[in-house]
Amino acid sequence: MMRKADILLAVPVLLGLPLLLHAQTACPRLTAVSATKAKAGDVLTATGKNLDRADLAALYLTDGKIDTKVTIIDETGASITFKVPAAVKPGRLALMVLTTGDTPKLYEEPVKVTIQ
């Protein structure tokens, strides 16, 4: 038999569960890129998981100090095609994703591209 105190504790938890589940989005994850070397203007495709608009708000090239936003051409759940911007500096850069949701976060991915 449930006590009144147990019921009073259970109700807020049950009522808050749908809100908690709704706020979570799947985290984008990159695993590979179509070319390891590129130059400004090139079009590349990165593959991974959760790469659609529902989970990925933006994509960047970064050296850890300077983040350069890329132009997204196409995105699906498993791939994202983007154009290397003219403003990007040469060097070995990582791809970085910006998540969607109530508290967007930037994640530097283990996928690298050398910009010539």
C-alpha positions in Angstrom: 0.0 0.0 0.0 1.4 3.4 -0.9 1.7 6.1 1.7 0.6 9.6 1.1 4.2 10.8 1.2 5.2 8.4 -1.5 2.4 9.7 -3.7 3.4 13.3 -3.1 7.0 12.5 -4.2 6.0 10.5 -7.2 3.6 13.0 -8.8 6.2 15.7 -9.5 8.6 13.1 -10.9 6.0 11.7 -13.3 4.8 15.1 -14.4 8.3 16.3 -15.1 9.5 13.3 -17.0 7.9 14.2 -20.4 9.5 17.7 -20.2 12.9 16.2 -19.5 12.6 13.7 -22.4 11.4 16.5 -24.8 14.4 18.7 -24.0 17.0 16.1 -24.9 18.3 16.0 -28.5 20.6 13.4 -30.0 24.2 14.6 -30.1 25.7 14.9 -33.6 28.9 12.8 -34.1 31.3 12.9 -37.0 33.4 9.9 -37.9 35.0 10.7 -41.3 35.3 13.3 -44.0 35.5 12.7 -47.8 39.0 14.3 -48.2 41.7 15.0 -45.6 43.1 17.9 -47.7 41.1 20.7 -49.2 41.2 24.4 -50.2 38.8 27.3 -50.0 35.8 26.6 -52.2 36.0 22.8 -52.1 32.9 20.8 -51.3 33.4 18.1 -48.7 31.1 15.5 -47.1 31.4 14.4 -43.5 29.7 11.2 -42.3 28.5 10.2 -38.9 25.3 10.1 -36.8 22.6 12.6 -36.0 23.6 15.1 -38.6 20.2 16.4 -39.6 18.7 19.8 -38.9 16.9 18.5 -35.8 20.2 17.9 -34.0 22.9 20.0 -35.8 22.5 23.8 -35.9 25.8 24.7 -37.5 29.2 23.3 -38.6 32.6 25.0 -38.1 36.3 24.5 -39.0 38.5 25.2 -36.0 42.1 25.3 -35.0 41.1 25.6 -31.3 41.3 29.4 -31.3 39.6 30.6 -34.5 36.2 29.0 -35.5 35.1 29.5 -39.1 31.5 28.7 -39.9 31.0 26.7 -43.1 28.1 26.8 -45.6 26.0 23.6 -45.3 24.8 22.5 -48.7 23.0 19.3 -47.7 22.4 17.3 -44.5 20.9 14.0 -43.7 21.0 11.9 -40.5 24.2 10.2 -41.7 26.1 12.8 -43.7 26.6 16.6 -44.1 27.9 18.2 -47.3 29.5 21.6 -46.8 31.7 24.2 -48.7 35.0 25.3 -47.3 34.7 29.1 -46.9 37.1 31.6 -48.5 37.9 33.1 -45.2 39.4 30.0 -43.6 43.1 30.1 -42.7 45.4 27.3 -44.0 46.4 24.6 -41.5 45.1 21.3 -39.9 41.6 22.1 -38.7 39.0 20.0 -36.8 35.3 20.0 -37.6 33.2 21.3 -34.8 29.4 20.9 -34.4 26.9 23.2 -32.7 24.0 21.3 -31.3 20.3 22.3 -31.3 18.1 22.4 -28.3 17.5 24.7 -25.3 21.2 24.9 -24.4 23.2 24.5 -27.7 26.7 23.3 -27.2 29.9 23.2 -29.4 31.7 19.9 -29.7 35.1 19.6 -31.5 35.0 16.3 -33.4 38.0 14.0 -34.0 37.7 14.5 -37.7 40.5 16.7 -39.3 41.0 18.5 -42.6 44.2 20.1 -43.8 43.4 23.4 -45.5 46.0 24.3 -48.2 
